[in-house]
């Protein structure tokens, strides 16, 4: 059995898997012509469209390295790595707490280089997890659904609008199913810590027959198609990067507070191609933290100056504190409260 290296003071009854099902692949793309002597594998929660330019730029510098890019959910990353024992070279996820768990449990390899030195101290942990974005959790809404109504810019304003016009929004709200979505659970627990409004918010959504989703991209799909009018806590980067986004879509960073998460990468401890993995991590971090923005890097990355300039932005920071809400009993209690609130 793999030895567990738990941080001092962290409860040991940590929740292991977000899904009882087998590891499920959402998409898988190979970059290369098949003649390369080396292959590197990446397991990621990020859509192929957003990461393809980064991989293509990497291959221009390393044409001898083919890249196999596999997309899955953050919960399925835990399933694949800790339950099924699958090995990849690099793991990329938006669920900071689950990435921290992987590193804390000994699944990540330490790496130090000139590129990792570019990352701010708050954007890395134990030289094992490295942030390459600071991204806000946004509310994405359909302007046509709000025709004749004031556009809400805070959670309370949105609650008031939904309560005044329940027929217009019944069955047309979307958010994460926190029982299955690692990022959704992270955002929900952060929301509940930041403001009591969160529970009023979930009760309002639940009363209007909210639709529950695995991920940001599917919620945005349904806003674009008109199936839902509001998508809550989605990654704004997914909406702004959509080529098919229309003028009917508005991305709002709530003015009461906006949670900012770090998208992170790590090298697996059992990587079969460590050199290539280290080269890729360095490539990614150089794109992310260099002073001049590259066209290959399509993610928003708020600067620390932007974050410091306003109290509205509430960044989630890496560290063992993220493991607290993964404690089995704390998670079960939170899920029960969430179900009582939103499943009406």
RODOMI-276665 format. One line per 10 residues: their letters; for each residue z, y, x of C-alpha. Coordinates in nm, 2 decimals. Each point is the difference from the previous one (the first is absolute). Layout:
BEGIN
A) Z:Y:X; ... .
//
This chain:
BEGIN
XXXXXXXXXX) 0.00:0.00:0.00; -0.08:0.35:0.12; 0.30:0.19:0.14; 0.09:0.31:-0.21; 0.09:0.31:0.18; 0.18:0.22:-0.26; 0.10:0.35:0.08; 0.37:0.07:0.03; 0.16:0.09:-0.34; -0.30:-0.13:-0.20 .
XXXXXXXXXX) 0.08:-0.25:-0.28; -0.14:-0.34:0.08; -0.10:-0.10:-0.35; -0.33:0.16:0.03; -0.27:-0.06:-0.26; -0.28:-0.20:0.17; -0.30:-0.03:-0.23; -0.13:0.24:-0.27; -0.22:-0.27:-0.15; 0.06:-0.36:-0.08 .
XXXXXXXXXX) -0.38:-0.06:0.01; -0.20:-0.09:0.30; -0.15:0.26:0.23; -0.30:0.16:-0.18; -0.29:0.17:0.17; -0.14:0.30:-0.18; -0.29:0.06:0.25; -0.11:-0.12:0.34; -0.26:0.15:0.23; -0.12:-0.09:0.35 .
XXXXXXXXXX) -0.12:0.27:0.24; -0.23:-0.14:0.26; -0.31:-0.20:0.04; 0.17:-0.34:0.08; -0.09:0.00:0.37; 0.32:0.19:0.12; 0.22:-0.20:0.24; 0.32:0.14:-0.16; 0.12:0.03:-0.36; 0.29:0.20:-0.13 .
XXXXXXXXXX) 0.15:-0.05:-0.34; 0.16:0.27:-0.22; 0.20:-0.06:-0.31; 0.02:0.32:-0.20; 0.09:0.16:-0.34; -0.26:0.28:0.06; -0.34:-0.02:-0.17; -0.29:-0.09:0.22; -0.18:0.32:-0.08; 0.27:0.21:0.16 .
XXXXXXXXXX) 0.04:-0.21:0.31; -0.36:-0.09:0.07; -0.07:0.33:0.19; 0.30:-0.06:0.23; -0.11:-0.36:0.08; -0.36:0.10:0.06; 0.12:0.27:0.24; 0.22:-0.25:0.18; -0.30:-0.24:0.04; -0.21:0.27:0.16 .
XXXXXXXXXX) 0.26:0.01:0.27; 0.06:-0.38:0.00; -0.33:-0.16:-0.10; 0.12:-0.34:0.13; 0.28:-0.02:-0.26; -0.09:-0.10:-0.36; 0.25:0.10:-0.27; 0.09:-0.20:-0.31; 0.16:0.23:-0.25; 0.19:-0.16:-0.29 .
XXXXXXXXXX) 0.14:0.20:-0.29; 0.30:-0.12:-0.21; 0.30:0.15:-0.17; 0.32:0.10:0.19; 0.19:-0.28:-0.17; -0.26:-0.25:0.10; 0.03:0.11:0.36; 0.36:-0.12:-0.01; -0.11:-0.32:-0.17; -0.28:-0.06:0.26 .
XXXXXXXXXX) 0.21:0.07:0.31; 0.36:-0.12:-0.09; -0.07:-0.28:-0.25; -0.34:-0.14:0.09; 0.03:0.06:0.37; -0.35:0.16:0.03; -0.07:0.19:0.32; -0.20:0.32:0.03; -0.03:0.24:0.30; 0.08:0.32:-0.18 .
XXXXXXXXXX) 0.17:0.07:-0.33; -0.05:0.33:-0.19; 0.20:0.10:-0.31; 0.10:0.29:-0.21; 0.33:-0.18:-0.09; 0.22:0.14:0.28; 0.31:-0.20:-0.09; -0.19:-0.33:0.01; -0.15:0.09:0.34; 0.35:0.08:0.12 .
XXXXXXXXXX) 0.12:-0.33:-0.12; -0.28:-0.18:0.19; 0.10:0.18:0.32; 0.37:-0.05:-0.06; -0.05:-0.37:-0.05; -0.19:-0.05:0.32; -0.36:-0.01:-0.12; -0.12:0.30:0.19; -0.08:0.05:0.37; 0.11:0.30:0.19 .
XXXXXXXXXX) -0.27:0.23:0.14; 0.03:0.31:0.21; -0.30:0.21:0.13; -0.13:0.35:0.04; -0.12:-0.03:-0.36; 0.34:-0.10:-0.14; 0.15:0.29:0.18; -0.21:0.23:-0.23; 0.19:-0.12:-0.30; 0.30:0.21:-0.10 .
XXXXXXXXXX) 0.34:-0.17:0.04; 0.05:-0.02:-0.38; -0.34:-0.17:-0.03; 0.09:-0.32:0.20; 0.28:-0.25:0.02; 0.10:-0.22:0.29; -0.34:0.05:0.15; -0.11:-0.26:-0.26; -0.11:0.20:-0.31; -0.23:0.30:0.03 .
XXXXXXXXXX) -0.08:0.25:-0.27; -0.35:0.14:-0.01; 0.01:0.20:-0.32; 0.24:0.22:-0.20; -0.13:-0.03:-0.36; 0.14:0.14:-0.32; 0.06:-0.20:-0.31; -0.20:0.18:-0.27; -0.06:0.02:-0.37; -0.37:-0.05:-0.08 .
XXXXXXXXXX) -0.10:0.11:-0.35; -0.31:0.04:-0.21; -0.06:0.37:-0.09; -0.19:-0.10:-0.32; 0.31:-0.18:-0.12; 0.20:0.32:0.04; -0.26:0.22:-0.17; 0.18:0.29:-0.18; 0.33:-0.09:0.17; 0.17:0.16:0.30 .
XXXXXXXXXX) -0.04:-0.20:0.32; 0.34:-0.15:0.10; 0.10:0.07:0.36; 0.35:-0.15:-0.01; 0.13:-0.33:-0.13; 0.20:0.19:-0.27; -0.31:0.18:-0.12; -0.18:-0.33:-0.02; 0.28:-0.16:-0.20; 0.00:0.30:-0.24 .
XXXXXXXXXX) -0.37:-0.03:-0.06; 0.01:-0.37:-0.05; 0.28:0.03:-0.25; -0.17:0.28:-0.20; -0.34:-0.19:-0.02; 0.09:-0.37:0.00; -0.30:-0.10:-0.20; -0.24:0.15:0.25; 0.16:-0.19:0.29; 0.12:-0.33:-0.15 .
XXXXXXXXXX) -0.14:-0.28:0.21; -0.16:0.24:0.24; 0.26:0.02:0.27; 0.00:-0.20:0.32; 0.24:-0.07:0.29; 0.09:-0.28:0.23; 0.16:-0.33:-0.10; 0.29:0.02:0.24; 0.07:-0.37:-0.03; -0.32:-0.08:0.18 .
XXXXXXXXXX) -0.11:0.32:0.19; 0.19:0.06:0.32; -0.12:0.36:0.02; 0.09:0.05:-0.37; 0.35:-0.13:0.06; 0.04:0.23:0.30; -0.11:0.31:-0.19; 0.22:-0.10:-0.30; 0.32:-0.04:0.20; -0.07:0.32:0.18 .
XXXXXXXXXX) -0.05:0.18:-0.33; 0.32:-0.13:-0.14; 0.19:0.12:0.30; -0.16:0.34:-0.01; 0.04:0.10:-0.36; 0.15:-0.12:-0.33; -0.33:0.10:-0.16; -0.14:-0.33:0.11; 0.18:-0.20:-0.26; -0.10:0.24:-0.28 .
XXXXXXXXXX) -0.35:-0.02:0.13; -0.01:-0.38:-0.01; 0.15:0.00:-0.36; -0.27:0.24:-0.11; -0.28:-0.21:0.16; 0.15:-0.32:-0.15; 0.02:0.15:-0.34; -0.37:0.08:0.02; -0.11:-0.35:0.09; -0.07:0.07:0.37 .
XXXXXXXXXX) -0.25:-0.22:0.18; 0.13:-0.16:0.32; -0.21:-0.04:0.32; 0.00:-0.17:0.33; -0.14:0.29:0.20; -0.13:0.36:0.02; -0.37:-0.09:0.00; 0.01:-0.18:-0.34; 0.19:0.28:-0.16; -0.25:0.25:0.12 .
XXXXXXXXXX) -0.28:-0.22:-0.12; 0.15:0.02:-0.35; 0.05:0.38:0.01; -0.37:0.04:0.10; -0.11:-0.24:-0.28; 0.21:0.18:-0.26; 0.22:-0.30:-0.07; 0.31:0.19:0.10; 0.08:0.37:0.02; 0.28:0.00:0.26 .
XXXXXXXXXX) 0.06:-0.20:0.31; 0.34:0.05:0.15; 0.10:-0.03:0.37; -0.34:-0.10:0.12; -0.12:0.08:0.35; -0.20:0.33:-0.02; -0.21:-0.12:0.30; -0.16:-0.27:-0.22; -0.09:0.25:-0.27; -0.14:0.27:0.24 .
XXXXXXXXXX) -0.20:-0.26:0.19; -0.18:-0.13:-0.31; -0.38:0.08:0.00; 0.00:-0.06:-0.37; 0.28:0.24:-0.08; -0.11:0.26:-0.25; 0.11:0.36:-0.08; 0.21:-0.15:-0.28; 0.26:-0.14:0.25; 0.29:0.21:0.12 .
XXXXXXXXXX) 0.23:-0.10:0.28; 0.35:0.15:-0.03; 0.27:0.00:0.26; 0.31:0.06:-0.22; 0.17:0.33:0.06; 0.35:-0.12:-0.07; -0.04:-0.24:0.29; -0.27:-0.20:0.16; 0.08:-0.33:0.18; -0.19:-0.04:0.33 .
XXXXXXXXXX) -0.04:-0.35:0.14; -0.12:-0.11:0.34; -0.28:-0.25:0.02; 0.09:-0.23:0.29; -0.15:-0.26:0.23; 0.16:-0.27:0.22; -0.11:-0.27:0.24; 0.11:-0.35:-0.11; 0.22:-0.18:0.24; -0.22:-0.31:-0.01 .
XXXXXXXXXX) -0.32:0.20:0.04; -0.28:-0.22:0.15; -0.18:0.30:0.15; 0.27:0.24:0.13; -0.22:0.20:0.22; -0.24:0.08:-0.28; 0.28:0.07:-0.24; 0.16:0.25:0.24; -0.34:0.17:0.06; -0.05:0.03:-0.37 .
XXXXXXXXXX) 0.35:0.14:-0.06; -0.06:0.26:0.27; -0.34:0.09:-0.15; 0.16:0.04:-0.34; 0.29:0.22:0.13; -0.23:0.21:0.21; -0.21:0.08:-0.31; 0.30:0.07:-0.21; 0.20:0.22:0.23; -0.26:0.17:0.22 .
XXXXXXXXXX) -0.02:0.37:-0.05; -0.36:-0.01:-0.11; -0.08:-0.20:-0.31; -0.27:-0.27:0.03; -0.25:-0.07:-0.28; 0.09:-0.36:0.03; 0.36:0.07:-0.12; -0.02:0.05:-0.37; 0.37:0.01:-0.08; 0.19:0.32:-0.08 .
XXXXXXXXXX) 0.27:0.04:0.26; 0.24:0.28:-0.08; 0.13:0.17:0.32; 0.37:0.03:0.06; -0.04:0.38:-0.03; -0.12:-0.05:-0.36; 0.29:-0.23:-0.08; 0.25:0.24:0.15; -0.14:0.30:-0.17; 0.11:-0.11:-0.35 .
XXXXXXXXXX) 0.29:-0.19:-0.15; -0.24:-0.14:-0.26; -0.13:-0.26:0.24; 0.25:-0.29:0.04; -0.12:-0.23:0.28; 0.13:-0.36:0.02; 0.10:-0.07:0.36; -0.02:-0.33:0.18; 0.32:-0.18:0.09; 0.25:-0.27:-0.10 .
XXXXXXXXXX) 0.10:0.21:-0.31; -0.32:-0.12:-0.16; 0.13:-0.36:-0.01; 0.29:0.09:-0.23; -0.21:-0.01:-0.32; -0.15:-0.34:0.11; 0.34:-0.16:-0.03; -0.04:-0.27:-0.26; 0.28:0.11:-0.22; -0.09:0.37:0.02 .
XXXXXXXXXX) -0.36:-0.08:-0.08; 0.09:-0.22:-0.30; 0.23:0.27:-0.14; -0.27:0.26:0.04; -0.27:-0.22:-0.16; 0.23:-0.07:-0.30; 0.06:0.37:-0.05; -0.37:0.08:0.04; -0.10:-0.28:-0.25; 0.26:0.13:-0.26 .
XXXX) -0.15:0.35:0.04; -0.37:-0.06:0.01; -0.06:-0.33:-0.18; 0.07:0.11:-0.36 .
//
